[in-house]
Structures are given as C-alpha cells and as structure tokens.
C-alpha cells in the first residue's frame, strides 16, 4: 500500500517525465484526443436528434391514431399482396367518426415525392415563386385532430369542402417566401394554373432537424373535395384519428381495426389488409434506423482510442528501455516493484487522461460549430458521454500501460545498472 507522500512523489515523477518529452507525449495522445472528440461529437448529434424526435412525437399528440392501406414504414421490396391492396376511402373515415372512443377524424390526400419527403409543385404569387411545395387535401377536421396553430385567418370549413371552394391555407415557409411581411389573407395564389384565395396561415411546425427548413412548413392545405378536382387520380386516403384520451388509445385502435376489417370484408382467419399505428411508430422506426448507425459510428470512433492505446504502449516500452539505468538506480536505493509499477502505470494514465480532457474540449468545440455551420443539425452535449469519454481515455492508459509498467517493475536491478 502506497503512503500519501509516496503517491505524491510518484505522481510528481510521472508528470515531470511527461513535461520533459512534450512532443512525444503530444503525438502519443493524438489518437486518444481524436477518439474522445469523436465520441462526444457523435453522441451529441445523436442526443440532439433524439430530443427533437421526442418533441416531434409529443407535438403530434399522444392520442393520435393513423390508418393507411399499407405499412408506411416498410424497408425493402413490398409484397405483391401489399402492392395490390385497395386504398382506404373517405367513407371509411366517415364511419370511424361514429366510433365511441373517437373525438375527431380527418381524411387526407398528399401530393409529394415520398422518396425525398418534399413536394414537386411550385406556388406563385405575382412575381414570386416557391418550389417543392407539398399539396395536401384534407377535411376541415384536420385542424382539430392535430391542433394546428393558426398564425392568421381561419381554417376552411365543411361548407368550403362541400362546395369545392377555391380556398387554401398556407404553411409558414410558403407564406414567408411568397408574401414576406405582407398580409397574405384575401390574396390569390396560382397553383397549377388555377387561382386560390388564401384564407389562413399556419405557424411554424416542430421539426426533427431543429434549425433547418422542414418540408412540412412548405405545404398548401386544400379542402379535400377541392383538391380532388385538381387531382382526381389520387385515391390514397390517409386517415388520422384523435382518440378521446391517451388511456383510450388501445380501445380506439381495436375499434378502428374491427370496423375496417368489417368494411373491407377481411375473413376472420386472415391478417389485416391495412395498417393502424400511432405516433410512437415514428420513435420505433427512428430507433431502428439510428440504433445500428450510431453503434457503428461509436465503433469507428473507438478505433481512435485503440490506436492511441497502442501508441501509449509503444512509447511506454521505449521509455522503459531508455530509462533502464534509472530504474536500476531506483531499485538499488530501495524502490520496490510496486513503486516502479505505480510510477509507469500512473504515467500512462495521466498521459491518456490529458488526452481525454483535450478530446472533451475539442468535442465541445465540434458541438458548438456543427449547429453554427449546419443549423438543421442539432447537437446537445451529454454529461454521461463526457464522463464516459474521460473514463475511457484514462482506462485506455491503464489497460495499455500496465504491461510496460510490469516490464519495468520486473527488471533485474543489477542488469539494469549494467545497461548502456
């Protein structure tokens, strides 16, 4: 057991050795610095995106149920049965409206490029034009289902939908690019060669990529029947249902499934030929997509720690060889094996711990730079991963420094004194 004075002396000797070889020490910990900075950077981006996904799911609502004729989050090739399924209809949504645990229902059709998540149409007003706008037809109740925050004006009504009125509601980015600071209400925008009067605008919508542009903020809402006059070929209704409460969600899902199976004449021994899911599915898919990705990124970043550890071991072995006579002298005047072992082990740990601190500082700079350069990419530094990075760095010094320290501690003092 080392006494306090002995431990302080050993620490002093280890730090003196590191200071006397500044260049070599700096190059030795470079891999540690890179590895820790990568851990901090990757974990910060991952945490920022996770926080935004949770906020997005919360903004959608904890009591929203969706129905669509196919699974919306499918990876790979769809089966023949799925490709040939009959779409859900407006009448299906009307039937769901009468279920006991349903508060509000909306049926919508969206025109966009699903592979990119953006629209394919341009909306014009006088000399201005906004591109890649998503066109969406909905029933008037969509505002009640999603609690869409109005910035100005009103939402279209069931009467507008019934009479196929040429009115639209614009989302935030669409409004800003077409009108700037001008009041858009009452003005007419040109969409596919037809004029539509702006009756309302929607506030900015929460996005996964916090500071950047969200395609959902570049949307135009039409009354559903008005939209069908523009695109009668589109029949893929997306049904959104607001349950009476979060606790009633399981009952609402069961009621929707039972109703749709009955309306679509699905035999009792056959699986559903439609999909019913909740906003939690977004979180599940996000975890599937990012889980393996972030594990891979951490594996890559850990390579820096391993490379740094190998460098530490190499330099420590060289140091043991260079200081063989010093070790012999120390043993000759009474230094024990554990003193030598502690000195060289602490030297490796201090070296990598310094690399860990520098790596954390570099990671903090990266976390600050990323949102500044790419506002759409959030990054939130985590105390857990900061501590993990430092402990990993120090642990690397312990693991890769123990063998050189053991070798030094077991040198024969007589042979060490003879070493030239």
Buried (B, 14 or more C-beta within 10 A) or exposed (E): EEEEEBBEBBBEBBBEBBEEBEEBBBEBBBBBBBBBBBBBBBBBBBBBBBBBBBBBBEBBBEBBBBBBBBEBEEEEEEEEEBEEBEBBBBEBBEBBBEBEBBBBBBBBBBBBEEEEEBBEBEBBBEEEEBEBBBBBBBBBBBBBBBEBEEBBBEBBBEEBBEEBBBBBBBBBBBBBBBBEEEEBBEBBBBBEEEEBBBBBBBEBBBBBBBEEBBBBBBBBBBBBBBBBEBBEEBBEBBBBBBBBEEEBBEBBBEBBBEBBBEBBEBEEEEEEBBBBBBBEBBBEBBEEEBEEEBEEBBEEBBEBBBBBBEBBBEBBBEBBEEBBEBBBBBBEEEBEEBBBBBBBBBBBBBBBBBBBBBBBBBBBEBBEEBBEEEEEBBBBBBEEBBEBBBEBBBBBBBBBBBBBBBBBBEBEBEEBBEBE
